Amino acid sequence: MRPITLRPHSEASGAPHTRIKERDMYKMAIFLGGFLTLTILIGVLATISPV
């Protein structure tokens, strides 16, 4: 009977090193923050009466 070896999930799935870099996290946060701001701004402008 073979001993059971526990491997991290990334190794177990066969994927190469897939850790997200901090720099990419900052870029994603800035992008999502800008997208949220733009969405809210469009929503606010949509409530203004055209008259």
N, C-alpha and C positions, 0 to 999 in steps of 0.2 A: 504494500500500500504506500502511495506517495504522500509526502507531507504537503499540506495545503499552504501555499504562499500567497500572502495578501499583497496586492499591488495597488497603487493609486489609480483612480478612475481613468485618468488621461492615458496611463500606460495600458490599462486593461482594455480600453477601447481601440488601442492601436494608433491613436492620434499622436502626432509629434507635439512638442512643447507648445501648449495653447494658452499660456497665461497672458492675460490682457495687460499691457504696459500701462503705467500710471499716466503717461503722456496721452495715450489714446483715451483714457477715462476722462481727462480734462477736456479734450477736444469734444468728446461725446456730450459731456455735461454742458459745455458752452453752446453746442449746436441745439440740444434739446431745450435749454433755457431760452435761446433766441426764438426757437419755433413756438414755444409756449407764449412768449411775449407777443409775437406776431399774431398768434391765434386770438389772444385776449384783446389786442388792439383792433382786430377786424370785428370781433364781437361787439366792442364798445362803439365803433363807427357805425355798425349796422343798426344800432338802437337810436341814432340821431335822426330826427325827422327831416326829410328833404325840403320841407317848406320853410 
